[in-house]
Each structure stands twice: as structure tokens, then as C-alpha cells.
Amino acid sequence: MSYYVYILASRKDGATYVGVTNDLVRRVYEHRLKAVPGFTSKYNITRLVWFEAYDDPVSAIAREKELKKWKRAWKVQLIEQDNPGWSDLYESICT
């Protein structure tokens, strides 16, 4: 089973959210539906802009905690290394 650390954004230069899940497609879909009230639904954070896969949950959770402590500029740099236009990657993971 794979585990994913991901970053969602409302838009480029907008609010971001870091999360972890074992089902990336389902979890991003839940964020898009605003199925769970909270930060992402309040600020309309639905665009998947970055993710990494891990083989075990301990490593994924450790990485999530690390990223949550990062400064915004560091997260922006991480996103823009692979996704300079902040494109929504959700469709690419659904196929």
C-alpha cells in the first residue's frame, strides 16, 4: 500500500494545506466536495499542486509533520520545482 503527502492550494499565492493519506484520489475528491468542514472547505483549498508517495505510514506522517513546520517560501519552492504553473494535478492521478 502507498501513502501520500500532498499540498493543496486555493490558487497560486493563495492558502495552502499539507496532508497525508493512503488514498490520494479519494482524499482530494473529499476536499473538492468540502465533505469535511474545516480549513480547506473554509478557504476553498481544492487544487492538488504537489504530492509524494511513501511505502510506509511512519515515513509519510514524518514528512507531513516536517512540511507543516516549513516556511511558506520553502513550500512554494518545493511546489514550483515540479509544478511551476501551480497546475491542478488531480486529473493526472485519476487515470
Summary of the structure (lengths in Angstrom):
residues: 95
radius of gyration: 12.4
end to end distance: 17.9
largest distance: 32.9
contacts: 258
relative contact order: 0.24
helix: 45%
strand: 22%
